[in-house]
Amino acid sequence: FDKTFDSFWFNPNPNWGAFDPNADDDPSLDRDDIDGWGPENLNLNVPEDGATYHIGVHYWNDWGLGETLATVRVYIYGELNAEVKDIPLQERDFWYVGTIPWAAGTGTTQLLTKDGGQVITPGYLNPAFVPPIDAL
């Protein structure tokens, strides 16, 4: 997790590319799900050649509703490039979905697995937003 560069509820439009305000090279969290039913929507209009983008899902707070089933869809130029459906997550789980290496104007999503399953860190605490001890 990187508070400066990750796109999430507290930092929906981090500055990733050129400092030129006219360049459309930064991500935007266009919809942040706050009730657990989704969807969330993140866009990056002009990916940087030579960059590798990381995809993660953090189930921050279940608001007492328990387990959720997460789905991630990655679109490149409007075409579905990868989809992973119905991954069970508990409150504070962090799912490292995969990467998108970007080169020569294109990319292919590389989904990550560990021992045949998803790469999930249970009880992940965002180092920038640690809840009070009594909330754990």
N, C-alpha and C positions, 0 to 999 in steps of 0.2 A: 504494500500500500504506500502511496506517495501523495500526501496531502496537497502538494503544490501542483502535481501534474495529473492526478486522477480526476475523472469527471464523475461526480456523485452529487448528492443532494446539497452538500455544503459548498461545493465548487463546481457548478453546472457548466461553466464555460472557461476552463483553464486555457492559458496561452501556450500552445504547443509549438507553433511555427514561427513565421516571420513576425516581427514587431510592427509591421505595416498594418494599420487598422483596416485597410481595404482588402487585405488578403483573407480568403475564406478557408483558412487552414487549421482552425481550432475545432475541437469537438463541442457538441452542445447536448446537454441532457434536456430533451424537449418535453419529456413527461416523466415525472418522478412518482412512483407508486407509493402511496402512504397508507393504503388500507389492506395490503397484502394480496389483492386480487389481480393486480397488473392491468395492463402491461406498462413497462417502462420503455422509453424510446430514446436512444442515443444516436447521434449522427456525426459523421466526419466527412465533409464534402470534398476536401482536397487533401488526401493522405500524402505524407512526405516520402519521396523515394528513398529507399535504404533504411527506413524505419521498421521496427517490429512493434506491433500493437498487441497489448495483452488484454484478455477478456476475463472478467471476474464478476461473480455475483456474491453480494454480502447480504444475508438475511438478517438485517440489523435488529429488528424488534418484531416479535410475533403478536404483540398486543393481546396476549392471552389466547390466541387462536390455534397455537400449536404448529405442527408440521405443515409445510407447503410443498407443492410440486412446481419446480422451476423449469421454464423452457427458455432456451436462447436460440434466436434466429439471427444469422449474419447475412446481410445482403451486400453485394458488391455490384455497383452500377445497376441497382434495381433488381438484380437476379439473386434468388436464394442460393447462397454459397455453402451454408452449413446449418444444421438444426440438431439440437439435442433437447429431448422432451422428457417431462415428468421426472425430474431428478429430485428426490426427497431431501429437503433441508429442514433442519431444526433452527430455532432462534440462535443467532450469532454465528451460524455456519458460514464459512467463506468457500465458495466453489471457484477454483481456478479452471476456467472453461478451456482456454487455449490461446493461441497467438495467431496473428495475421502478419507474416512478413510481407512487406510491400516493396516491389521493385519494378521499374520500367512501366509504371502506370497500371500495375495489376497486383493482385494478392490472392492467396488461397488460404482459407482457414485451416489451421492445424489443431485438431482437438486433442486435449491431453487426457491420458488415463494412467492409472497406477494399479498394477496387478489386475488389469481388466476392468477396473471400476473408475469412477470419477475421482478427481483430486479435490478432496474436501477437507478443510481444516475446521474441526469442531470448536465451538466456543471462541472464535476469533474476535479479538478486541482491536478495533482500529486504534493505533497508537496516538492519534490526534484527538480522539473522542472517547476516552475511557470513562465508563459510567461510574457513579459512586459505588463503593464496595457493597453497600446494602442492596443495590439493584442487581447484583450478580446473583 
